[in-house]
Amino acid sequence: MDSNDKTTWKERTHMPAHRYELVSSFAPKAWEAMCDLLGGEERIEPQCSAWGDSFIVNLGTEKHAKMYEDMTAKKPVTTGDDMMHPADFDNWHVDGDFFVHFLDSPEQALLAIPIFSPIELLSGGTYIGVVPTGGGFASVNASFLNWGAPLRKDEIPHLQNLNPRDDPTYMSPAPYPPAPHPERFAYDEVITHAPGMRFTELTGAVGDVILMHPLMLHSASHNWRRALRVITNLAVSLKEPFVLDRAPGEQGKYTLVEQKTLMALGAWDSGAKGLTGWKITGERRRIVPERVAAYTKREEEERKRMADWAEKTQKIQGVASVPASVSIMG
C-alpha cells in the first residue's frame, strides 16, 4: 500500500504479532483493572500478561467514503448511525473462535481493545449492543440461552467442507432455528429483536483501553471518513472456569465479571446469588481456527518484507548487509 494513494488501501488488515510487552509495565492501569475484574492476577493465565503488536488496521473503502460524501450533502452526519443502522451490520459476534463456548468458559474471560490511533465517530470504531434489562449486555438474555440442539452439518452452508466439531458456531451457541434463514445465528436475532436494544459507537484516544465482558455483543463498523484506525484485539484467559454457583458462605468471592453474568441471567438478588446446581457436565474443547494458518503465512511474509527493507536501508547507508547478530523485529 502507498500511504499517499488511497486507491491502494485495504479496508482491514489483521497483522501478526512480532513483539510483546508486559501489560503491567506497558499499560499498568489497564492491568490493574483486568485483575480487579477477574479476581486477582493469580487467576489470569500467564501468557495473557503480555500484549503483542498484532495490530488491526481499518482504513475504510472508496465506496463507503463516497457514500459518506453523498450523505453529508443531503443532511448533517454526526455519527455512524446516520450512515447505517447498527442492526444491519453483518458482523455481530462475541469473540473466541478457538474454543467451544459456555457461560463459565475461561478461555475468553475479558476482551481487551487497546487503542493505538485516535478513534473518532464515523472512523471505524467498534459498536456494542446493550439492552436496558438484566445485566445490560444483550448476548446472555433469555432468548439467547434457548440454544436448542446443534444443527446438522448439511443445515449450515459454511460447514459443508468442515468437521462440525471444529467450528465453534456449530456447538455453541446453536444457530437460530433452520427455517427460514439457517445462516442467521442467535447473535443476529438478539440484535434485531431484544427489547430496548441500544447501540453505542465506541471512540477513544491513543492509550485508552476498552475492557468488555466476554459475552458483550459487538461488531466492526465502516470507516466512513477513511481515518487511520489502529487497535489490537486481545483475549484475556483464566486458569480455571468462572464459578457461577458458590456456597452461601463463599458468595463474597464472586468476581465482578461473574456478578455481571449472574445479573444478566436474573440470578443476582438480595437472596440467593448464583446458578444453583451449575456444574460442568459437557465436553470442553479448544479449537484451532482456520485463521491460524493464514496468520502464520502472513507473519512469514511480513518478516521477509522487513528483512528486505532493512537490507535495502543498510545498503543505502553504505552497509553491505544486516549483521547476523541483529534480530529484525519491526
N, C-alpha and C positions, 0 to 999 in steps of 0.2 A: 504494500500500500504506500501511496505517496501522500504525505501529510498535507501537501498543498493542492491535491487533486481529489475532491470528494467523490468523484466517479469511481475511484479505486477503493473506496472504503467498504468494508464488510459491516453488516448490521451488528452482528455479535461475534465475538471471538473469545473462546474459553482457553486460556493459556495454562500450560502445565507449570507446576512449581519447580523452582531450581534452588531456592534458598529458604531457610526457616529461621525464625526468631522466637525466643520465649515470649509468650504473651505477657507474663509478669513483668518483663522489662520493657517490651515494645509498647504495650498498652495496659499499664498496671491498673487503671480504673476499670477497664473492661474485665480484666481477670478477676478483680475483687468482686465485681457484680456477678460474674459467672459462678464463682464459688459460693456467693451468698444465695443465689437462686437454686443451686443444686445441692446445698447442704455441706459444703466444705471441699477444699482441694483434694482431700483424701478419697473422695468419691469419684473424681474425674479420671478418665483414662489418661495415662502419662503422655501418649502420643498426641493428645488434644491440647497439651500445654504449650505447643508451638504452632505458629501460623506461617504458611508459606506464601510465596508470591504468585499464586495461581490466579492471576487477575482475570476478571470477566469484563471485557470492554464492549460497550454499546455505543455505536456511532450513528445509529439511525440509517434511514434509506432515503434516496432521492424521491421515491414515491410518497413517503409519509411527509417529507419536507414540503412537497408541492401541495399536498392536502392541507397542511398547516397554513401555508401561504394563502391558499384559496379561501380557507375558512376565516382567517383573520380579516380578509377583505369584506366579509359578509357580516361579521359580528365580533364582539370582544371575546377573546380566548385567553383565559387566565389559568386554567388547569387542564390536565389530561382528560378529565370528564367532559370538557367542552368539545373534545375531538371524537371521543368514542366512549360509550358506556362501558364501565369496567366489567359488567356481567357478560359482555360479548367477547372478552379475551378468551383465547383458546388454550391458555397456559396455567389455569388454576390448579394448584397442587400443594402437597406437603412434601418436604424433602426426605430423601432416604431411599434411593434406588438400589441400595446394596444389602437390604435385609427385608424380611417379611415383618410387616408392622403389627404391633399390638399396643394397647394403651400403655403398657408398662415397659415398652421396648427401650433398652439402654443405649442402643446404637446412635440414636438421634435425640439427645436429651435437651438440646438447645440448638437453634440456628443462629449463627453469628454472621453479620454482614458488616465488615469494616469498610469504610468509605475512603477512597484514595483520590477522588476528584470532587469538586463541588457538584451537588445534585440539586438542581432547581426544578420547579414544576415544569412539566412538558418535556423533560430531559431524560426519560427512560428509567425513572425511579421505580422501585418495587411497589406494587399495590398489595394491601391486605384487605381481607373481607371480615367484618366484625358484626356480630348480632348483639343487640342490647339486652339479651336474656342470659340466664345462667352465668357461666364464667366469662362470656364475652366473645370467645373465638368460635367460629362457625363450625369447624370440622368435627367437633365431637358432640353436636347436639343430637337429640333423639333420633331424628330421621337418618342421620349419617350412620348410626350404630345398627340400623336394621340391615345388616350386611347380606343375610341370606346365604345360600350355597354358592360356592365358586362356579363360574360359568365353564362350560366345556371349551376345549381348545378351538373347536370349529365355530363357536359363537363369538369369538373375538378376532376380528380380521388381522390385527397386528401380531397375533400369536401363531399364525399359520405355520411359520417356519421355526418356531421356538419350542423348547420344552416348557410347558406352562408353569412347572415348578420353579423355573428360573426367571420368572417375571414377577416382580412384586405386585403388579396390578392384578395378577390372577388370583392370588390368595388373600391379599389384604390391601385396601378394602375390596370386597367383592364389587364388580361393576354393577351399575344400575340394571334392573331387570331388562332382559334382552329385547323386548318389544317396546316401542318401535325403533329405538336407536341403541343398538348394542355397544356402539363406540362411546356413548356418553357415560361417564363414570359418576360415582356418588358425589365427587367434588363439585361437578358442574350442577348437579341437582340442588345441592345445598346453596351454592352461589345464586342460583336462579330463583329458588322458592323459599329460602329461610325468611321468616317474618322479620321485617325491620332491618334487613341487611344494609350495612353501611360500608362504604369503600373509602380507603384512605390512600392517597398517593404520597409515599414516603420521600422526604427530601433530607438533605444533610450537608454538613461542611466536612472538609478534609479532616480526618482524625475522629469523626463520630463513628460509633459502633452501634448497630441495631442488633438487639438480642430478642429473638422470638421464641415463644412456646413451640415445641416440636410439632404440634398439631394446628398451628396457625395457617389457615389457607392464605396463599399469596400467589402473585403472578408477576411475570415480567411485563413491561409495558413498552410502547413505542417511544422512541426518542424523536419527538416531532421537531425539535429545534436543532437536531444534529450536534448537540453539545457533547464534549468529551465526558463519558461516564465510565468510571473505573471503580469496581468493587471486588471483593472476594466473597465467597460463599462457603462457610465452614461449618462442619458438623462438630458438635461437642458431645462426646460419648461418656457414658458412665461405666464403671467397672461391673456394677450389678444393676438389675432392673429396678425401675421405680417400685416403691411399695405403696399399694393402694388400699390395704386392709391392715391397719396397725391395731394392736391390742389397746383397750381403753387407757391403760397407763402409759402407752407409747405414742399417743396421738400428737403430743407436742413435738415429735420428731419428724412429722411430715415436712418435706421441703416445700419451698414456695411454688415450684413447678407442680409438684404433686397436689398441693392445695388447689391450684388453678384448675387442674384436670378434674378434681373432685367437685369443685364448684360448678363447672360446666355440666357435669352429669347430675347435678342436684343432690350430691352425696356429701355436702358440707353444710351442716346446720348447727344449731345450738345443742342438739342432742348427739346422736351417733355420727361420727365422722369416718367416712371411708366406704369402700365397696365390700360389704360383708361377704365373706366366703371367697373373695377373689384369690385365685391361685393359678399358677401356671399348669395347664393340662395339655396344651398342644405343642407341636414341634416348633422350636425357634431356630430359624435358619438365616445365615448370611448368604448373599448372592454376589457373584462377580458380574457387574453390569457390562454391557457391550461397549460403553464409552471408555472403559479402562484401556482396551486395546487401542482405541483411537487416540487417547491421551499419550500412551507410550510412544506411538508413532510420531505424534506431534512434538513430543519432547525431544526425540532424536533429531527431528528436522530443525527444531529451534537451536539445539546445541551446535549443529553443523553450521547454521547461519551465523551464530555468534562467533564461532571459531574462525569462519571465513572472514567475517568483518574485522575481528581482532587482528588476523594475519595481514589483511589489507591495510589496516590502520598502522600497524607496526612498520610495514614496508614503506609507507608514505613518510614515516618519521625517520627512515633510514635504518631500520632494524630488519634483518633478513627474515626472522620468524619469531613466533612466540616461544619463550623459554619453556622447556619441558616441565619445569617445576611450577609453572603458573597454571592454576585451575581457572578456566573461563566459566564464570557462573552468571554473569549478567552485565 
